[in-house]
């Protein structure tokens, strides 16, 4: 997190910048009938709330300290609800009367099934897989929200509780783990902390958000590439929205600040949300970079944020905008727009800081040539923001704009996090849809792609925050061939002349501290989730998959201290629960976990 990004929300300007357009009722009726990736000019439809047209982070460099938990108005809420896509990615979801919905009460821990009988590979399809089918999850309940005693709520509570128990085993927490429910565990683990009440409330919200996510689950289509192409003008959207539970270890992965249930359904990616994204005119607008929003001249503002600040009459509207994994970043077809929202998502309020507006375009340009040599495409950035009364960029009314991967010559990209995502109906991870008859060869190819950030670190000393949301595999056919990286908020660069223009605390003189940032993002969370998914589905020892990783690391011929950190020493991991209970919850706290590669 940049030093400039640690300001409490109360320290930000309380008055929005002067508008070039008209301000008005925060309850403006949202747009309907939007088409993916289509833009229109003028009108006030971009204030679409939960009734907007239907069919996520990280980025620590643009987050704000959320420790204060100050109350913020939610804005007017429309009663309409989106109709998410169905099992084929296009039609409506199952109703409470459908066979899929009738299986809702059967939800349990059985998310995956073993593959071929020999355990050495994968069955070619779910139908060909031996063994009983795992219980299906409903696409959506007919209830307006998951009741406290529902199967969704019970399953959600167990998921969050398991994450808290795991945190208790490895993180320095003030209390002991006692209690059966997630909220009881949160209260016991935070006992004695001045932030205990806030943390317990956040966990309760995370359970609610997780239950809503489970409610939104639907089976994956058989042909993922075809479904992705038909789902949205941007073919990466289907994979982004397939990630159901978010971060694989964070207890607050599905906490969504003050969003209501209807707003979560309207704006969250796991609900297959679509809405209109408006660009707004202000008296003074500042830009950085050469990638402005397509077809517009204003500042893109998330519809929830626009309603919050009473903005209407956008100068341009992008219909059918689709939220990506980070919720506040949306695809408008050919571009991804990272917006600012006054919402705590996981660990921080997600603004767009002046430092990130400056750093992203600069880092992408400086690092791109060496990244290409290492097999990485860096997604370039441009920034646009309103200017506050004090002359500074307004972090609350700002956006970062990036070209979508398919416009950069990568028509098939899948975020690493999505590869581990199991199909809710049969448990098959998305990765298995691509492995074919030789999963070991596929995994070897993927591992070479996944280790590209290590090659870049060895060559430049720059550490990418290569977690599952920022890091995407680019495919030729079903084979991963290169890596696409986006979002420079968590990057760490060396204290060298070439990086003198970087603002905030992205400059880190200690190479071991930089490597910690890279290893923690890539290995104990992202790759561990994919290995776990492949091993569980194929009924094989995870060590088999880790041995391929170990061999690929040795082939890189890294400096001994880097190789040892990957192959021999315990891995660092971010202590996300301890951080939420710390005096400065946006400052990194690291703990160690077992290194499975060391035993492979």
N, C-alpha and C positions, 0 to 999 in steps of 0.2 A: 504494500500500500504506500503510495506517495505521501510524503509529509504534508503536502498541501491538501490531501484528501482526507486527513484525519479530523478536520474541523467538524464539530458537532453541528447537527442540522440547524440548531438554534442560532448558530453563528452566521448562517447564510443570510443574504438579503431577504427581508420579509416582503418586499414589494416587487412584483414582477416588472420586467422592463416595459417601457412604453411600446404599445402595439402600433404597427403601421396600419393594421386592419381594425375591425370592430370587436370589442369585447361584449359579452352578453351572458345570457342565462346558462349556468353550468349544466342545466338539464336538457340541453339540445337533443332533439330526437335523432338517433343514429341512423346511419345509412343502412340500406337493405339491398339484397340481391347483388352483392359485389362479385366480380369475377377475378380470379387469381391474376395478379400482376397487371391489371388494367388501371390506368390513371385517368382522372378527369380533372378539369380545372374549375376552380371557383366552388361556391356552395358552402354549406356548413355541415355536410355529412360527416366530416372527419371527427366530429365529437362523439362518434359511436361508442356507446356504453355497452352493457351486457346484452343489449338487444341488437347489436350490430350484425352486419351480414355474416351468414354462416356458409360453410361449404356443405429464453433463458433462452450462474456465473460465477460466468465468474467475472474476469476482468477486474482484478483488485485495484488496478490503477485508476478506476473511476468510481470507487465506492466511498461512502461516507460513514463515519462512526455512528452506529445505531444504538449506543449504550444508553442514551438518555431515555429512549422509548417515549418521546414526547407525543402527545395526542395530535393527530392530524385529521382534518375532515375528509371523509371518503367521497364527498360529492354526490350529486344526484344519481340514483340508480334506476334504470329502466327495468321493467318486469320481463322483457323478452329474453329468451334463451336460445343459444346457438343449437343447431342440429349437427352434431359431429358426423364424420364419415363413418360408413359401415365397414364390415370385414374386407370388402374389396377396395377400400380407400375412397369410395365415392358416395355410396348411398347412405341412408339413415342407419342409425345404430339399432341394436336389438331393443325391443320393448320388454316390459316386465312379463308379458305373456309369451315371449319367444322361448324356444328351447335353451338358448344361450343364457337368458336371464334366469330361467328356472334352475340353472346350475349354480346360481350365485352363492347359495348357502354352503356349497361344497368347497369353498376356497380353503386351502390349507397351504402348508409349506411345499407341496409337491409342484415345483415350477418346471422341472426338466425331466426328461426321460433318457435312459441310456440308449446308446446307438446299437451298432451291430452286435450280434451275440458274442463275438470274440472279444469285444471291448477295445479293439485296436483301431477302429475307424467309425464312421458315421453311416447310419442308414441313409439311403438316397432321399427318403421323404418320411414324413410322419407316419404315413400309412404303412410303410415298409419296416417300421421300427417295432421290434419285439417288445412285449411288456404291456401292462395296462396303461390306458391313457390317464394323464394327470387331470384332476378336476379343472373344468373350464372356469374362467372368470367372466362375469357379465360385462357387456360393453357399457351399460349404463342402467342405473336403477330408475324406476318410475318415481321414487321419492325425491322431493326437492333437495334434500341433503341426507347424508348417511346418519341414521339414528344411532344413539350411543350404544345400543345393543345389537346393531346389525352386524352381519358377517364382514362387511367392509370395515366398519369401525374396529371390530375385534382384530382383524388381520392387520390393519394399520397400526393399532396399538402395539401388537407383537413386533412389527418391523421396527418401529421407533425404539421400543424397549430393548430389542436386541442390539441396536446401534449404541444405546446408552451403556449397556453392559460391556460391550467391546471397548468403549471409551474409558470406562471405569478400570479396566484391566491394564491400560497402557498410559493413561494421562494423569497428571497431578491434579486431582480434584479435591475440594475441601471436605466432602462427606463420603460416607460409605454407601454402597449400593444396597438398599433395602426397598421392599415393596414389590408388588406384582405388576402394576400398570406403569406405563411410560411416565405419567404425571407423578406417580408415587416415587419412581426412581429418580426423576428430575429433582423433586423436592429433597430427597435424601442425599443425592450427590452434591447439591448446591447448598446444603445446610451450612450456615455460618457465613455465607457469602452475602455481601450487600446487594448482589444482583439476583438473589435466589428467587424472589417473587417474579421478576421479569423473565428469568430463564424458564421457570415452570410454566408461565403463560405461553412462552414461545413454543415449548414442547407440546402443550395442548393444541396450539394452532398447527403444529407440524403433523400431529396425529390426524386432525381434521383434514388437512390438505392431502395427506397420504390416502385417507379413506376416499376422498373425492377422486384421486388418481386411480385407485383400484376400481372405482365405479366406472371410470372411463375406458377401461381396458377392452380391447377387441382383438380377434385373431389376426395374425399377419397373413397377407395374401401369399399365394404360392409363388408367383413371379414378382419378386420385389422390384426389379428394375422397371418392369412394365407398369406396375402400380405407382411407383414413384413418378414416372413420366406423366401419368394421367392425373395424378393427384394435385399438382400445382405447376405453374409455369417454371418454377425453380425446382428441379428434380431432387434437390437435397432436402426439401421440406419434409417429405414423408419420413425419412430416417431421423431427422431432428425431433419430430413430434412422436416418434415411436418410443422414445425413452420415457418410461412410465414413472419411475421413482427418483430420478435425478441422481445426484451424487451418491456413489455406492457406499459411503461410510458416514456421511454427515447426518446427525440426528435431525437437523433442521432443513433437510433437503427439500421438503415440500411445505415449508412455512412461507406464507405469502403476505407478510405484514398485515395491513388492515383490510385487505381485499375480502369482500363478502364471498359466500359460496357461489352466488351467481356471477360475480366478477371473476372469480377464479375460472369458472367454466367458460367465460367469455374471452379471457385473455391468456390462459395458460396453454402451453403447447400440447400437453398430454390430452387435452380435451379437443384437439384438432381445431382450435379456434381460428377464426378469420374475422377481420374487422377492417375499417377504413382508417388509414394513417394520413393525417393532414399535415401540410406544411403551412406555417404561419408567418406573417410579416411583422417585423418589429422595426422601430425607428432606426436602430443600429444593429447590423448583423455582421459578425466576424467569421471569416472562413480561413481554413488552412488545408492545403493539399489540393489535388487536381481531380477530385472524384465527387462532384456535387450530386445531390439527389437527381435522378433522371426526371426531366421535364418540369422541375420546380425551382423556385428561387428563394423559398422561405426556409424556416427552421422546422424540421420534422419533430413533432411532439406526439408522444404516445397518447391515445384517446383518453386513458384514465387521467393522465397528467393535464391534458387540455381541459377536461371537465373540472378538475381540481382548481385550476387557475381561471376558470370562466372564459376560456378562449373559444371563439367561434369564427365563422367566416374565413376559413382557411383559403390561402391563395392557390393551393393545389391539393388534390386528394388522390391517394394511391388506394384503389379499391382492392379488396381481397388480400390485404397484408396478413402474413402468417407468422405467428411467434415461433422462434427457434428455441433451442433448449434453455436459453437464459431468460425467457419470458419477455424481457424488455428489448431484446434484439429481434427484429422482424424482417422477413423477406418480402420485398415488393416485386419479385420476379427476377430482375437482372441485378438487383443490389440487396445487400443486407444493411439495415439501419439500426444502429445501437442507440436507443433513446434513453432519456433520463426519466426516472420515476422516483417519487418521494416514498419509496417502499423499502422495507427491510426484506431482502430476499436472501435466504440462508443467514449470512453473518453481517451484512452491511446494507446501508441505504444506497441504492444504485443510481447515483448521479453520474454525470460526465464531467470530470474535473478539468480545469484549465491545463494541468500538466499532461493529462492523457490526450487532450486535443492537440497539444504541441508534439508530444513524443511519438505517437503512433505513426503519423506520416513520415517523420524524420527517421525513425528506426527502420521502417520498412524499406525506405530508399537506400539507406546506408548498408543494410545487411543483406539485401536481396541477391547480389551477385554471388557471395560466398554461400548463401543458403542454397541457391540453385546447384552449385557444385556438389553440395551434400545431399541432393535429392529432395529439397524442400522448396515448395512454392510459398512465399510469404504473401499474404493477401494485403494489398496496399490500402491505405486509409485516407480519408479526408474528414475534416471536422467543420461543423457549422454551429454557431451559437448566437443567441441574443446577447446583448451587452447590457449589463446592469447599470444602475444609476451612478455607481462609483467608477465606471469605465472598464470594469473587469468582465471577462466572460461569465455568463450565468450558468452555473453547473446544473441548474434545474431545468433549463430550457435550452438544451444543446443536444447534439447527436453526432455520432461517428458513422460515416458511410463507407461501405466496402463493396467491391464487385462480388457478386455471387460466384462460387467456384466454377460453375459451368461456363461462365463468360471468360474464364482464364484458361480455357483449354482442358478443363477437368469435368467432363459431362457426368461422370459417375464418382461421387464422393460419399463417404459414410463416416460420420464422427466415430472416433474410437469407442466412445461410451455406448453407441448404438449397437456395436458388434456383439456386446455381451448381453444385449436385451433379449429375454426369452419371450417366445410367443405365448400369450396368455392362455391359448387353448391346448397346446401340446408341449410347451416348454422349450421348443427348439430355439437356440440362440440365433440371432440374425447372421452371425458369422458362418454358421453351418449351412446356410442357404447358398454360400459361395464356395465351400470347400471341395465339392465334387467327390470323386472317387479316391482322391489322394489328399486327405486332410493334413498329413505331415508335410507334404510339399507346399501346400497353401500356407501353413503356419510358418514355415521357413521363409517364404517370400514376404509374408506380413511382418515377421520379426525384423528382417532387413530394413523394411520401410519404417517400422516403429523406432528403430535405433538411430535414425537420421539426426535427431536432436543431440545425441551423444557425439556424432561426427562433427556437428557444427560447434559444439562446445570445445572439442579438442582443437578445432581449427581456429576459433576466434575468441574463446573465453566467454562467449555470450550464452546464457542459460535461458532457454525458452521454458515457460510454464506449460509443459506439454501434458496437460490433463485431458480427460476424455471429451471435454467440450470444445477446447481450442484446437485440437489435433484431429485431422481427418485423413483417412486413407483414400487415395485416388486409384481407381480401378481401370484396367483394360480387360474387358470381358468380366470374368469373376476373379481375376488375379490382382491383388494389390501391387502397384508398381511405384508409387511415390507418395510423398506426404504433403499435405496442405496445412499451413499454420496460420491462425488468425488471432488477433487481440494481443496487444503488446503491453497491457497494463501490469502483468506479472513478470515480465522479462527482467533479467538482471544482466547488466553490461559491466565490463571492467572499467576501472578508473584509468582510462587511456585517452590520449589526445583526440582520437577519432570520435569519442563520445562526450566531448565537453559540452555539447549543446543540449544534452538530455537533462530534463528538469525532474525535480522530486528526488526520491530515494531509489530510483532504478539503478543508479551507479553503485556498485559494490566492489570494494577493493579486494576483499578476501575471496580467492577462487573457491575455497571449500564451501563458503556460504552460498556462492552462486550455484555450485554443483548440488548442494542440498535442495535448492529450489527446483532444479530439474529432476533430480531423482525422486523426490517426494511426489511430484505430480505424475510422473510417468510409470514408476514401478509398483509401489505398494497399493495404489488405488486403481489406476487405469489398466495396466497389464495384468495385475492380479485378478481383476474382475473378468477379463477375457479368458485367462487361463482357467479360472474356476468354472466358467460357463462351458468351455470346451471339455474339460475333464469330467464334469458332472454329466454332460450329455452323452459322452462316449464311454462313460464308466471306466475311465483310465486314471492312472496316478498323475496328479499335477506335475510331479517331478519329470515326467516324460516331456511335457511342454516346456518346462523351465530349462531342461537340458539343451533344447534348441536355442533358447535365449542365451544361455551361457556360451555356447559354441559361437554364436553370432557376435557376441561381445568380444570374445577372444580374437576373432577374425579382424576386428577393427584396429588391432595393434595400438591400443590407447597408451598414454603415459601410465606408468605403474600405479600412481596414486589414484587416477581415475578408475582404472580397471579394478583395483582393490575395493574401491567404494561400491562398485556395482556387484562384484563377484564374491567378496569375502566378508565385508563388514555388514552389520545390521543396517537396514534401510531407514532413512528418516521419513516421518509422516507428520502432517500437520495435526496438532492437538485441538481440533475444532471446538470440542466441548469446553476444555479448559480456557480457550480464548474467549468464549462467550461469558465466562465468569471472571475474567481478568479486568483490571482497572482500565486497560486500553484494549478492547476486544478486537480491534482490527490489526493489532500487531501479532506477527507470527510467533507461535510457540511450537517447538519441534520436539517430538519424542521418537523413540526407535522401535522398530518391529523386526521380527525374524526375517532373515534373508533366505528365501527358498532356493535361490540360485546357488547359494553356497553349498547346499546339500545335493544339488542336481548333478 
